[in-house]
Amino acid sequence: MSLVDLHGRLGHTALYFTIIMALWGFWRFFRRQGLDSSYWGAAVIAEILYLVQGGLGAFLYFSGIGNLTGRGIHILYGVVSVLVIPAIFFFTRGEESRRPMLAYGAGFLFLVGILLRGIVTVGG
């Protein structure tokens, strides 16, 4: 498996994990539950997944292995995906009540769209 294939498969993994995180976030919100250690841990895993995916993408781009000619928007999607979860944490001030669950659910839903667009821009 090449690095380009790994980047593509990791992108799909991030998409599936993000869908689960969005559904889980909305589920917890509608059940009137706040953030717990399980959700925090999964959110950290998601962020690490986005960072690894972005790091691999940057390596492919700067090494010339990845063919992104005319697809600079793909890079923007990668940068945005890395920034969303820390932005929600900053916005909610690390609160663990019920209300931030809506923000995390919506944020992960937004990331589903970003990841889908990122995958589509390279034809994957």
N, C-alpha and C positions, 0 to 999 in steps of 0.2 A: 504494500500500500504506500502510495506516495504521500508527501506532506500536503499536497493539494487535496487529495482524497480525504486525508485525516481532518483537514480544515473543514471540508464539506460535511463530513459525518459528525464532527463536533458541533457544527452549526445546527444540524438537525437534532442532535441531542439537547442542545441548549433550547431549541424551540419546544420540544416535548416537555422538558423540565419546567420551562416557563409557563406553559399551558397549565400544568399541574399546580404550580405556585399560584397562578391567578385564580383558578377554581378553588383551591384551598383557602386563599385569602377571602374570597367572597363567601365561601361556606362558613368560615369562622365569624365573619361580620354578621351574616344573617342569623347565626345561632347565638349572637350577642356575646361572643368570646373575644378576648383581647389577644395580644401577641403573647406567645409562650416560647419557651426555650427551643422547642422542636421547630417552630416556624422561623425563629431567628437563625437557628443552625442551617436550615434549608435555604434561607435567604443568603447567608454567607457562602454556602456551596454554590448557589446560583451566581453570585458575584465573582467567585473564583473561576467558575466555568467561563463567564464572559471575559475575564482578564486573560485566561489561557487562550481562549479563542482569538481575542484581539492581539495578543502577543504573537501567536502563530501567524495570524494574518499579516501583521507588521513585518515579521521575518520574511514571509513569502513575497511581500510587496517590495521591500528594500533589497532582497537578494535577486529580484528579477524572475523568480520562479513563477509567482502568481501572475496571471495575465489579466490585469484590471484596466487595460487601455480603454479610456472613455467611460470608466465606471467609478469615478471618484466618489460618487454618492454612496457606494458600498462602504467606503472608509468612514464616511460620516455616520452611517448606521452603526458601525462598530464602536465608534467613539460614544455615541449617544447611549448605546446599550450598557456601556461600562459606567456611565454617569447617573443613570436613573435611580438605582437603589440607594446610593449614597445621598442623592438629592432628596429622596423621600425620607430617609433617616434624618437629614438636616431639617426638613420641613416639619416633621412630626416631633422633633427634639428628642428622639429615642423613647417616646412614650410607649407604654405597653398596654394601654387601654383598648377598648373596642374601636374607637373612632379611627385610629391609624390603620386598622385592618382594611378599611375601605380604600385608603390611600395605597396600601400595598397591593390589594387586589386590582385596583385600577392601573397602578404602575406596571404590574406584571402583564396585564392585558395590553397596555400600550406597548410593552416590550415584545409581546407576541406579534403585533403588527410590524414593529421595527425588524424583528428577526425574519419574518416572512418576506419583507421587502428586501432585506439583505440577501436572502437566498435567491429571490427572483432576479435580482440585478446581475447575478452571475450565471443564471440559467440552470440552477441546481434544483 
